[in-house]
Amino acid sequence: MKKLIIITVLLVSGFVQSQTNYEKGMQKAFQLWGSGQSVEASNLFERIAKAEHDNWLPPYYAAQVLITNSFSEKNKEKLTVQLNKAQDLINDATAISKDNPEILVMQALLHTAWVAYDGATYGMTLSPKVVELYAKAKAIAPENPRVVYCEAEWNIGGAKFFGQDTTPFCKDLEKALDLFAKFKPESSFHPNWGKDRVEMLLKSCDK
């Protein structure tokens, strides 16, 4: 019995230590990202992902950092490297958590980065995929604020491109803002981003 207790204590201690290392690593990665060290942040998220085989969050965030940076990248060679790596990370996250609306949104954003870079080349092939991803994410999690907001921003971009009215999609942004007020992430590390972006977009809607 004593041996069993000792083994149990050791196992629990190891688990707590493991969790602590994970939490410290994630916090450090977010700090790096917040201070503008995006390459270092993505690399750290990726290292955490290799240690946390059953956790979709580290590869998800590693991909998000790369995708976010890609919207300002003008060099196609660099863009290709970034987005190909991001795609691999999304694939890893998806293998851990299938039909996850947060990952579906990230995949849609990756496609959007390509369309934003060169709409003439990538718009025809990737736009239908983006629409399909948001439809799938919405069917799974209609109350997820990122699903609603990212789809709305995508639709606003399309409406502007074709000279159409963006008003209906601005209403979707208002809905997303309401959903953000109610949304509670599963943990401190689960996705909870986007509210600031929605508020900024709504200001543009009022102009």
MDAnalysis code that builds the backbone (N, CA, C; Angstrom):
import MDAnalysis as mda
import numpy as np

u = mda.Universe.empty(621, n_residues=207, atom_resindex=np.repeat(np.arange(207), 3), trajectory=True)
u.add_TopologyAttr("name", ["N", "CA", "C"] * 207)
u.add_TopologyAttr("resid", np.arange(1, 208))
u.add_TopologyAttr("resname", ["MET", "LYS", "LYS", "LEU", "ILE", "ILE", "ILE", "THR", "VAL", "LEU", "LEU", "VAL", "SER", "GLY", "PHE", "VAL", "GLN", "SER", "GLN", "THR", "ASN", "TYR", "GLU", "LYS", "GLY", "MET", "GLN", "LYS", "ALA", "PHE", "GLN", "LEU", "TRP", "GLY", "SER", "GLY", "GLN", "SER", "VAL", "GLU", "ALA", "SER", "ASN", "LEU", "PHE", "GLU", "ARG", "ILE", "ALA", "LYS", "ALA", "GLU", "HIS", "ASP", "ASN", "TRP", "LEU", "PRO", "PRO", "TYR", "TYR", "ALA", "ALA", "GLN", "VAL", "LEU", "ILE", "THR", "ASN", "SER", "PHE", "SER", "GLU", "LYS", "ASN", "LYS", "GLU", "LYS", "LEU", "THR", "VAL", "GLN", "LEU", "ASN", "LYS", "ALA", "GLN", "ASP", "LEU", "ILE", "ASN", "ASP", "ALA", "THR", "ALA", "ILE", "SER", "LYS", "ASP", "ASN", "PRO", "GLU", "ILE", "LEU", "VAL", "MET", "GLN", "ALA", "LEU", "LEU", "HIS", "THR", "ALA", "TRP", "VAL", "ALA", "TYR", "ASP", "GLY", "ALA", "THR", "TYR", "GLY", "MET", "THR", "LEU", "SER", "PRO", "LYS", "VAL", "VAL", "GLU", "LEU", "TYR", "ALA", "LYS", "ALA", "LYS", "ALA", "ILE", "ALA", "PRO", "GLU", "ASN", "PRO", "ARG", "VAL", "VAL", "TYR", "CYS", "GLU", "ALA", "GLU", "TRP", "ASN", "ILE", "GLY", "GLY", "ALA", "LYS", "PHE", "PHE", "GLY", "GLN", "ASP", "THR", "THR", "PRO", "PHE", "CYS", "LYS", "ASP", "LEU", "GLU", "LYS", "ALA", "LEU", "ASP", "LEU", "PHE", "ALA", "LYS", "PHE", "LYS", "PRO", "GLU", "SER", "SER", "PHE", "HIS", "PRO", "ASN", "TRP", "GLY", "LYS", "ASP", "ARG", "VAL", "GLU", "MET", "LEU", "LEU", "LYS", "SER", "CYS", "ASP", "LYS"])
u.atoms.positions = np.array([
    [0.837, -1.207, 0.000],
    [0.000, 0.000, 0.000],
    [0.876, 1.263, 0.000],
    [1.936, 1.205, 0.848],
    [2.831, 2.352, 0.926],
    [3.493, 2.624, -0.414],
    [3.909, 1.509, -1.093],
    [4.528, 1.656, -2.414],
    [3.552, 2.276, -3.406],
    [2.286, 1.859, -3.312],
    [1.257, 2.387, -4.217],
    [1.076, 3.880, -4.010],
    [1.078, 4.290, -2.744],
    [0.931, 5.718, -2.420],
    [2.107, 6.512, -2.971],
    [3.317, 5.950, -2.781],
    [4.520, 6.627, -3.275],
    [4.472, 6.770, -4.788],
    [4.081, 5.682, -5.468],
    [3.968, 5.712, -6.936],
    [2.939, 6.739, -7.374],
    [1.794, 6.762, -6.673],
    [0.729, 7.715, -7.002],
    [1.199, 9.153, -6.829],
    [1.903, 9.399, -5.715],
    [2.424, 10.749, -5.450],
    [3.406, 11.169, -6.539],
    [4.281, 10.223, -6.922],
    [5.255, 10.525, -7.971],
    [4.566, 10.826, -9.299],
    [3.545, 10.044, -9.602],
    [2.808, 10.262, -10.851],
    [2.101, 11.610, -10.841],
    [1.458, 11.923, -9.727],
    [0.743, 13.209, -9.608],
    [1.729, 14.363, -9.665],
    [2.866, 14.206, -8.964],
    [3.891, 15.260, -8.973],
    [4.402, 15.501, -10.386],
    [4.625, 14.404, -11.112],
    [5.076, 14.520, -12.496],
    [4.052, 15.207, -13.356],
    [2.783, 14.896, -13.121],
    [1.697, 15.511, -13.896],
    [1.617, 17.005, -13.628],
    [1.698, 17.373, -12.337],
    [1.634, 18.792, -11.970],
    [2.807, 19.547, -12.568],
    [4.005, 18.913, -12.491],
    [5.197, 19.546, -13.050],
    [5.056, 19.727, -14.555],
    [4.494, 18.690, -15.202],
    [4.279, 18.746, -16.649],
    [3.337, 19.881, -17.005],
    [2.260, 19.985, -16.253],
    [1.290, 21.049, -16.498],
    [1.934, 22.424, -16.281],
    [2.731, 22.528, -15.246],
    [3.387, 23.798, -14.935],
    [4.337, 24.208, -16.061],
    [5.099, 23.236, -16.567],
    [5.998, 23.531, -17.675],
    [5.221, 23.973, -18.908],
    [4.119, 23.302, -19.166],
    [3.254, 23.658, -20.298],
    [2.735, 25.080, -20.143],
    [2.228, 25.372, -18.960],
    [1.673, 26.705, -18.714],
    [2.746, 27.793, -18.837],
    [3.905, 27.515, -18.273],
    [5.007, 28.483, -18.372],
    [5.416, 28.704, -19.821],
    [5.488, 27.604, -20.566],
    [5.869, 27.701, -21.976],
    [4.860, 28.491, -22.784],
    [3.585, 28.216, -22.564],
    [2.535, 28.924, -23.299],
    [2.543, 30.408, -22.950],
    [2.675, 30.710, -21.673],
    [2.712, 32.115, -21.244],
    [3.900, 32.846, -21.875],
    [5.044, 32.178, -21.911],
    [6.233, 32.778, -22.510],
    [6.030, 33.020, -24.003],
    [5.415, 32.055, -24.676],
    [5.163, 32.198, -26.114],
    [4.229, 33.382, -26.393],
    [3.201, 33.529, -25.575],
    [2.280, 34.663, -25.750],
    [2.984, 35.988, -25.467],
    [3.872, 35.983, -24.479],
    [4.638, 37.200, -24.178],
    [5.538, 37.589, -25.348],
    [6.187, 36.596, -25.931],
    [7.049, 36.858, -27.086],
    [6.234, 37.436, -28.242],
    [5.083, 36.834, -28.488],
    [4.208, 37.299, -29.573],
    [3.751, 38.725, -29.308],
    [3.347, 38.978, -28.056],
    [2.858, 40.307, -27.689],
    [3.919, 41.385, -27.797],
    [5.192, 40.983, -27.648],
    [6.286, 41.961, -27.724],
    [6.864, 42.083, -29.134],
    [6.181, 41.446, -30.094],
    [6.600, 41.572, -31.485],
    [7.614, 40.549, -31.956],
    [7.958, 39.603, -31.099],
    [8.918, 38.559, -31.471],
    [8.150, 37.335, -32.012],
    [7.532, 37.538, -33.152],
    [6.618, 36.527, -33.679],
    [7.315, 35.236, -34.100],
    [8.503, 35.346, -34.682],
    [9.235, 34.143, -35.104],
    [9.565, 33.290, -33.886],
    [10.074, 33.940, -32.839],
    [10.414, 33.227, -31.608],
    [9.164, 32.615, -30.977],
    [8.049, 33.354, -31.023],
    [6.792, 32.853, -30.449],
    [6.307, 31.614, -31.182],
    [6.317, 31.677, -32.504],
    [5.863, 30.534, -33.294],
    [6.750, 29.315, -33.058],
    [8.050, 29.548, -32.982],
    [8.982, 28.450, -32.741],
    [8.753, 27.814, -31.370],
    [8.459, 28.655, -30.374],
    [8.210, 28.128, -29.028],
    [6.904, 27.343, -28.991],
    [5.862, 27.880, -29.617],
    [4.599, 27.130, -29.695],
    [4.830, 25.772, -30.364],
    [5.667, 25.774, -31.378],
    [5.949, 24.531, -32.102],
    [6.710, 23.539, -31.218],
    [7.638, 24.033, -30.424],
    [8.373, 23.151, -29.509],
    [7.434, 22.566, -28.450],
    [6.514, 23.400, -27.978],
    [5.533, 22.918, -26.996],
    [4.651, 21.843, -27.630],
    [4.289, 22.054, -28.900],
    [3.451, 21.090, -29.611],
    [4.116, 19.718, -29.680],
    [5.434, 19.694, -29.841],
    [6.163, 18.426, -29.926],
    [6.155, 17.686, -28.597],
    [6.029, 18.438, -27.508],
    [5.980, 17.819, -26.176],
    [4.554, 17.455, -25.770],
    [3.590, 18.210, -26.309],
    [2.174, 18.006, -25.952],
    [1.456, 17.341, -27.128],
    [1.649, 16.036, -27.254],
    [1.176, 15.327, -28.451],
    [-0.348, 15.327, -28.615],
    [-1.078, 15.454, -27.517],
    [-2.542, 15.365, -27.576],
    [-3.224, 16.716, -27.385],
    [-2.486, 17.782, -27.550],
    [-3.015, 19.128, -27.308],
    [-2.978, 19.923, -28.612],
    [-4.141, 20.316, -29.095],
    [-4.218, 21.020, -30.385],
    [-3.839, 22.494, -30.284],
    [-3.810, 23.028, -29.077],
    [-3.591, 24.473, -28.922],
    [-2.202, 24.957, -29.366],
    [-1.106, 24.289, -28.979],
    [0.217, 24.788, -29.423],
    [0.382, 24.843, -30.941],
    [0.028, 23.778, -31.707],
    [0.165, 23.914, -33.163],
    [-0.799, 24.938, -33.750],
    [-1.955, 25.075, -33.127],
    [-2.937, 26.081, -33.571],
    [-2.330, 27.481, -33.466],
    [-1.732, 27.788, -32.319],
    [-1.162, 29.129, -32.131],
    [0.102, 29.334, -32.964],
    [0.885, 28.284, -33.119],
    [2.070, 28.398, -33.978],
    [1.641, 28.762, -35.395],
    [0.558, 28.132, -35.847],
    [0.022, 28.447, -37.180],
    [-0.545, 29.858, -37.227],
    [-1.250, 30.258, -36.174],
    [-1.867, 31.589, -36.161],
    [-0.828, 32.701, -36.279],
    [0.291, 32.541, -35.575],
    [1.358, 33.556, -35.650],
    [1.844, 33.692, -37.085],
    [2.090, 32.562, -37.729],
    [2.582, 32.573, -39.111],
    [1.559, 33.172, -40.068],
    [0.298, 32.803, -39.890],
    [-0.765, 33.299, -40.775],
    [-0.960, 34.801, -40.590],
    [-0.969, 35.248, -39.353],
    [-1.140, 36.680, -39.068],
    [-0.034, 37.494, -39.744],
    [1.201, 37.008, -39.639],
    [2.325, 37.701, -40.269],
    [2.227, 37.689, -41.786],
    [1.603, 36.672, -42.333],
    [1.550, 36.505, -43.784],
    [0.735, 37.595, -44.482],
    [-0.187, 38.210, -43.776],
    [-1.023, 39.239, -44.399],
    [-0.218, 40.493, -44.770],
    [0.944, 40.655, -44.162],
    [1.779, 41.822, -44.485],
    [3.017, 41.436, -45.294],
    [3.121, 40.152, -45.640],
    [4.292, 39.668, -46.383],
    [4.097, 39.867, -47.883],
    [5.031, 40.552, -48.526],
    [4.932, 40.834, -49.967],
    [5.821, 39.925, -50.817],
    [6.768, 39.271, -50.164],
    [7.686, 38.385, -50.877],
    [7.052, 36.999, -50.997],
    [6.805, 36.554, -52.227],
    [6.087, 35.291, -52.420],
    [6.849, 34.097, -51.873],
    [8.166, 34.121, -52.011],
    [8.962, 32.999, -51.513],
    [8.827, 32.861, -49.997],
    [8.929, 33.981, -49.295],
    [8.780, 33.971, -47.835],
    [7.350, 33.595, -47.441],
    [6.386, 34.138, -48.184],
    [4.983, 33.845, -47.917],
    [4.703, 32.352, -48.065],
    [5.238, 31.764, -49.110],
    [5.026, 30.337, -49.369],
    [5.589, 29.484, -48.241],
    [6.791, 29.834, -47.788],
    [7.416, 29.095, -46.682],
    [6.556, 29.207, -45.423],
    [6.116, 30.428, -45.110],
    [5.314, 30.656, -43.910],
    [3.998, 29.892, -43.953],
    [3.279, 30.012, -45.064],
    [1.952, 29.408, -45.142],
    [2.009, 27.892, -45.302],
    [3.042, 27.394, -45.940],
    [3.201, 25.932, -46.011],
    [3.464, 25.347, -44.631],
    [4.280, 26.052, -43.864],
    [4.554, 25.610, -42.493],
    [3.287, 25.713, -41.646],
    [2.552, 26.803, -41.829],
    [1.299, 26.977, -41.102],
    [0.309, 25.872, -41.445],
    [0.277, 25.475, -42.718],
    [-0.625, 24.403, -43.132],
    [-0.267, 23.087, -42.452],
    [1.017, 22.807, -42.352],
    [1.453, 21.593, -41.651],
    [1.000, 21.613, -40.192],
    [1.109, 22.764, -39.568],
    [0.701, 22.912, -38.167],
    [-0.807, 22.758, -38.008],
    [-1.566, 23.326, -38.947],
    [-3.024, 23.151, -38.910],
    [-3.387, 21.682, -39.090],
    [-2.670, 21.014, -39.971],
    [-2.901, 19.580, -40.168],
    [-2.653, 18.810, -38.871],
    [-1.596, 19.194, -38.158],
    [-1.288, 18.554, -36.874],
    [-2.410, 18.801, -35.862],
    [-2.871, 20.039, -35.797],
    [-3.945, 20.378, -34.864],
    [-5.229, 19.628, -35.209],
    [-5.526, 19.536, -36.501],
    [-6.734, 18.853, -36.958],
    [-6.686, 17.359, -36.644],
    [-5.512, 16.774, -36.742],
    [-5.351, 15.349, -36.432],
    [-5.668, 15.071, -34.962],
    [-5.419, 16.065, -34.111],
    [-5.691, 15.935, -32.674],
    [-7.155, 16.239, -32.369],
    [-7.707, 17.242, -33.043],
    [-9.076, 17.695, -32.754],
    [-9.837, 17.929, -34.061],
    [-10.512, 16.895, -34.520],
    [-11.241, 16.977, -35.797],
    [-12.526, 17.792, -35.633],
    [-12.941, 18.430, -36.736],
    [-14.174, 19.226, -36.757],
    [-14.209, 20.259, -35.633],
    [-13.077, 20.858, -35.380],
    [-12.951, 21.896, -34.358],
    [-13.185, 23.250, -35.036],
    [-14.221, 23.997, -34.623],
    [-14.535, 25.259, -35.300],
    [-13.398, 26.281, -35.261],
    [-12.613, 26.277, -34.178],
    [-11.494, 27.216, -34.082],
    [-10.437, 26.897, -35.146],
    [-10.177, 25.626, -35.343],
    [-9.187, 25.213, -36.346],
    [-9.724, 25.461, -37.753],
    [-11.017, 25.247, -37.939],
    [-11.637, 25.520, -39.243],
    [-11.500, 26.997, -39.604],
    [-11.699, 27.862, -38.633],
    [-11.535, 29.303, -38.854],
    [-10.086, 29.612, -39.231],
    [-9.140, 28.973, -38.548],
    [-7.723, 29.221, -38.845],
    [-7.377, 28.759, -40.260],
    [-7.957, 27.631, -40.681],
    [-7.733, 27.160, -42.043],
    [-8.296, 28.158, -43.052],
    [-9.473, 28.700, -42.754],
    [-10.077, 29.704, -43.636],
    [-9.198, 30.947, -43.720],
    [-8.605, 31.337, -42.599],
    [-7.731, 32.512, -42.589],
    [-6.460, 32.266, -43.395],
    [-5.967, 31.029, -43.368],
    [-4.796, 30.701, -44.187],
    [-5.121, 30.870, -45.673],
    [-6.258, 30.354, -46.090],
    [-6.675, 30.532, -47.486],
    [-6.859, 32.018, -47.812],
    [-7.413, 32.748, -46.844],
    [-7.642, 34.187, -47.039],
    [-6.325, 34.933, -47.239],
    [-5.278, 34.490, -46.543],
    [-3.964, 35.128, -46.706],
    [-3.471, 34.986, -48.142],
    [-3.711, 33.828, -48.747],
    [-3.333, 33.642, -50.152],
    [-4.160, 34.541, -51.071],
    [-5.460, 34.614, -50.802],
    [-6.343, 35.446, -51.628],
    [-5.962, 36.916, -51.494],
    [-5.632, 37.330, -50.257],
    [-5.236, 38.723, -50.023],
    [-3.938, 39.048, -50.753],
    [-3.064, 38.070, -50.851],
    [-1.781, 38.285, -51.539],
    [-1.987, 38.432, -53.044],
    [-2.811, 37.559, -53.618],
    [-3.025, 37.586, -55.073],
    [-4.405, 37.017, -55.387],
    [-5.396, 37.901, -55.348],
    [-6.775, 37.479, -55.578],
    [-7.010, 36.920, -56.965],
    [-6.323, 37.469, -57.946],
    [-6.509, 37.014, -59.329],
    [-6.063, 35.569, -59.503],
    [-5.005, 35.198, -58.807],
    [-4.466, 33.843, -58.929],
    [-5.192, 32.847, -58.028],
    [-5.484, 33.264, -56.788],
    [-5.985, 32.311, -55.799],
    [-7.475, 32.443, -55.470],
    [-8.073, 33.559, -55.884],
    [-9.463, 33.806, -55.521],
    [-10.440, 32.745, -56.017],
    [-10.318, 32.364, -57.287],
    [-11.269, 31.422, -57.880],
    [-11.232, 30.051, -57.207],
    [-10.043, 29.590, -56.849],
    [-9.914, 28.247, -56.280],
    [-10.131, 28.215, -54.768],
    [-9.682, 29.256, -54.075],
    [-9.721, 29.218, -52.613],
    [-10.970, 29.849, -52.003],
    [-11.600, 30.799, -52.700],
    [-12.803, 31.442, -52.145],
    [-13.906, 30.437, -51.807],
    [-14.211, 29.485, -52.691],
    [-15.236, 28.490, -52.338],
    [-14.855, 27.667, -51.109],
    [-13.569, 27.398, -50.930],
    [-13.111, 26.636, -49.766],
    [-13.318, 27.436, -48.484],
    [-13.058, 28.746, -48.554],
    [-13.258, 29.613, -47.391],
    [-14.734, 29.621, -47.001],
    [-15.596, 29.789, -47.986],
    [-17.044, 29.800, -47.736],
    [-17.479, 28.480, -47.103],
    [-16.969, 27.389, -47.627],
    [-17.318, 26.054, -47.116],
    [-16.835, 25.864, -45.675],
    [-15.642, 26.339, -45.388],
    [-15.099, 26.211, -44.031],
    [-15.929, 26.986, -43.016],
    [-16.315, 28.209, -43.371],
    [-17.141, 28.994, -42.443],
    [-18.522, 28.374, -42.266],
    [-19.075, 27.828, -43.318],
    [-20.383, 27.168, -43.220],
    [-20.293, 25.959, -42.289],
    [-19.218, 25.204, -42.416],
    [-19.027, 24.027, -41.568],
    [-18.821, 24.439, -40.109],
    [-18.003, 25.469, -39.898],
    [-17.741, 25.952, -38.544],
    [-19.018, 26.495, -37.902],
    [-19.808, 27.198, -38.686],
    [-21.056, 27.774, -38.170],
    [-22.058, 26.676, -37.808],
    [-22.078, 25.605, -38.594],
    [-22.979, 24.490, -38.304],
    [-22.601, 23.811, -36.989],
    [-21.306, 23.785, -36.691],
    [-20.824, 23.157, -35.459],
    [-20.979, 24.087, -34.265],
    [-20.629, 25.365, -34.453],
    [-20.604, 26.311, -33.326],
    [-21.162, 27.666, -33.754],
    [-22.484, 27.766, -33.924],
    [-23.084, 29.026, -34.391],
    [-22.924, 30.194, -33.416],
    [-22.628, 29.886, -32.145],
    [-22.476, 30.936, -31.140],
    [-21.011, 31.295, -30.874],
    [-20.120, 30.720, -31.654],
    [-18.703, 31.049, -31.482],
    [-18.445, 32.416, -32.128],
    [-17.970, 33.391, -31.346],
    [-17.814, 34.748, -31.899],
    [-16.810, 34.851, -33.030],
    [-15.744, 34.011, -32.990],
    [-14.743, 34.079, -34.056],
    [-15.295, 33.537, -35.375],
    [-16.134, 32.536, -35.287],
    [-16.772, 31.999, -36.495],
    [-17.607, 33.082, -37.167],
    [-18.414, 33.770, -36.367],
    [-19.319, 34.803, -36.894],
    [-18.530, 36.002, -37.402],
    [-17.543, 36.446, -36.618],
    [-16.799, 37.652, -36.998],
    [-15.910, 37.419, -38.226],
    [-15.197, 36.301, -38.249],
    [-14.287, 36.057, -39.378],
    [-15.052, 35.856, -40.679],
    [-16.190, 35.197, -40.598],
    [-17.015, 35.051, -41.792],
    [-17.527, 36.419, -42.249],
    [-17.926, 37.249, -41.290],
    [-18.420, 38.589, -41.625],
    [-17.323, 39.423, -42.289],
    [-16.103, 39.355, -41.757],
    [-15.010, 40.135, -42.355],
    [-14.697, 39.636, -43.759],
    [-14.746, 38.324, -43.938],
    [-14.539, 37.754, -45.272],
    [-15.611, 38.272, -46.238],
    [-16.860, 38.277, -45.798],
    [-17.971, 38.732, -46.644],
    [-17.884, 40.229, -46.940],
    [-17.422, 40.998, -45.960],
    [-17.241, 42.440, -46.175],
    [-16.174, 42.684, -47.238],
    [-15.084, 41.927, -47.152],
    [-14.028, 42.055, -48.155],
    [-14.528, 41.726, -49.546],
    [-15.338, 40.668, -49.648],
    [-15.898, 40.281, -50.946],
    [-16.868, 41.319, -51.476],
    [-17.702, 41.855, -50.582],
    [-18.678, 42.865, -50.993],
    [-17.978, 44.128, -51.499],
    [-16.935, 44.543, -50.805],
    [-16.176, 45.729, -51.236],
    [-15.516, 45.497, -52.593],
    [-14.998, 44.297, -52.776],
    [-14.317, 43.972, -54.030],
    [-15.277, 44.055, -55.213],
    [-16.515, 43.608, -54.996],
    [-17.499, 43.599, -56.069],
    [-18.414, 44.830, -56.047],
    [-18.115, 45.818, -55.183],
    [-18.890, 47.043, -55.126],
    [-20.286, 46.862, -54.578],
    [-20.450, 45.916, -53.658],
    [-21.765, 45.624, -53.084],
    [-21.906, 46.233, -51.695],
    [-23.153, 46.240, -51.206],
    [-23.462, 46.809, -49.894],
    [-22.903, 45.908, -48.785],
    [-22.203, 46.509, -47.843],
    [-21.617, 45.738, -46.734],
    [-22.503, 45.746, -45.488],
    [-23.612, 46.486, -45.520],
    [-24.458, 46.654, -44.336],
    [-24.897, 45.342, -43.688],
    [-25.357, 44.354, -44.457],
    [-25.789, 43.095, -43.825],
    [-24.684, 42.420, -43.020],
    [-23.467, 42.559, -43.474],
    [-22.343, 41.903, -42.803],
    [-21.883, 42.703, -41.585],
    [-22.144, 44.010, -41.614],
    [-21.874, 44.823, -40.427],
    [-22.797, 44.386, -39.284],
    [-24.000, 43.978, -39.616],
    [-24.923, 43.451, -38.596],
    [-24.391, 42.153, -38.005],
    [-23.717, 41.367, -38.826],
    [-23.088, 40.144, -38.333],
    [-21.970, 40.474, -37.348],
    [-21.260, 41.561, -37.613],
    [-20.215, 41.994, -36.680],
    [-20.822, 42.404, -35.337],
    [-21.970, 43.061, -35.389],
    [-22.668, 43.434, -34.151],
    [-23.065, 42.180, -33.368],
    [-23.506, 41.168, -34.104],
    [-23.851, 39.901, -33.463],
    [-22.617, 39.271, -32.833],
    [-21.507, 39.323, -33.547],
    [-20.261, 38.756, -33.028],
    [-19.844, 39.457, -31.738],
    [-20.002, 40.779, -31.690],
    [-19.640, 41.530, -30.487],
    [-20.480, 41.085, -29.298],
    [-21.763, 40.855, -29.537],
    [-22.644, 40.340, -28.483],
    [-22.193, 38.948, -28.024],
    [-21.778, 38.131, -28.975],
    [-21.331, 36.777, -28.646],
    [-20.035, 36.806, -27.839],
    [-19.170, 37.774, -28.135],
    [-17.930, 37.898, -27.367],
    [-18.238, 38.196, -25.895],
    [-19.280, 38.971, -25.652],
    [-19.650, 39.322, -24.279],
    [-20.100, 38.094, -23.490],
    [-20.627, 37.101, -24.201],
    [-21.138, 35.891, -23.540],
    [-20.139, 34.739, -23.557],
    [-19.145, 34.825, -24.428],
    [-18.263, 33.681, -24.663],
    [-17.312, 33.448, -23.497],
    [-17.177, 32.183, -23.106],
    [-16.241, 31.790, -22.049],
    [-15.335, 30.680, -22.586],
    [-14.047, 30.974, -22.777],
    [-13.126, 29.932, -23.265],
    [-12.986, 28.815, -22.239],
    [-12.649, 27.630, -22.723],
    [-12.530, 26.462, -21.852],
    [-11.400, 26.605, -20.842],
    [-10.365, 27.323, -21.210],
    [-9.238, 27.548, -20.301],
    [-8.610, 28.890, -20.651],
    [-7.622, 29.277, -19.865],
    [-6.958, 30.566, -20.119],
    [-6.169, 30.547, -21.428],
    [-5.897, 29.349, -21.951],
    [-5.134, 29.242, -23.190],
    [-6.006, 28.978, -24.417],
    [-7.270, 28.702, -24.223],
    [-8.149, 28.470, -25.377],
    [-8.416, 29.797, -26.111],
    [-8.673, 29.728, -27.401],
    [-8.872, 30.955, -28.195],
    [-9.917, 31.888, -27.605],
    [-9.537, 33.150, -27.501],
    [-10.459, 34.181, -27.001],
    [-10.164, 35.510, -27.692],
    [-9.571, 35.432, -28.885],
    [-9.147, 36.630, -29.611],
    [-10.247, 37.115, -30.554],
    [-10.120, 38.375, -30.977],
    [-10.989, 38.895, -32.030],
    [-11.873, 40.064, -31.659],
    [-12.136, 40.261, -30.383],
    [-13.072, 41.324, -29.981],
    [-12.577, 42.704, -30.421],
    [-11.292, 42.987, -30.218],
    [-10.733, 44.294, -30.599],
    [-10.881, 44.538, -32.101],
    [-10.664, 43.480, -32.861],
    [-10.785, 43.576, -34.317],
    [-12.224, 43.892, -34.719],
    [-13.173, 43.254, -34.065],
    [-14.587, 43.501, -34.367],
    [-14.942, 44.957, -34.084],
    [-14.487, 45.471, -32.946],
    [-14.777, 46.858, -32.584],
    [-14.191, 47.826, -33.613],
    [-12.997, 47.514, -34.117],
    [-12.357, 48.354, -35.123],
    [-13.140, 48.311, -36.423],
    [-13.570, 47.104, -36.826],
    [-14.336, 46.946, -38.067],
    [-15.676, 47.652, -37.986],
    [-16.288, 47.624, -36.813],
    [-17.589, 48.286, -36.655],
    [-17.466, 49.803, -36.791],
    [-16.325, 50.355, -36.403],
    [-16.096, 51.784, -36.597],
    [-16.077, 52.121, -38.086],
    [-15.474, 51.231, -38.868],
    [-15.450, 51.426, -40.333],
    [-16.849, 51.326, -40.915],
    [-17.678, 50.479, -40.307],
    [-19.059, 50.315, -40.796],
    [-19.863, 51.608, -40.617],
    [-19.527, 52.346, -39.574],
    [-20.272, 53.571, -39.272],
    [-19.907, 54.718, -40.189],
    [-18.811, 54.566, -40.939],
    [-18.366, 55.671, -41.815],
    [-19.125, 55.685, -43.118],
])
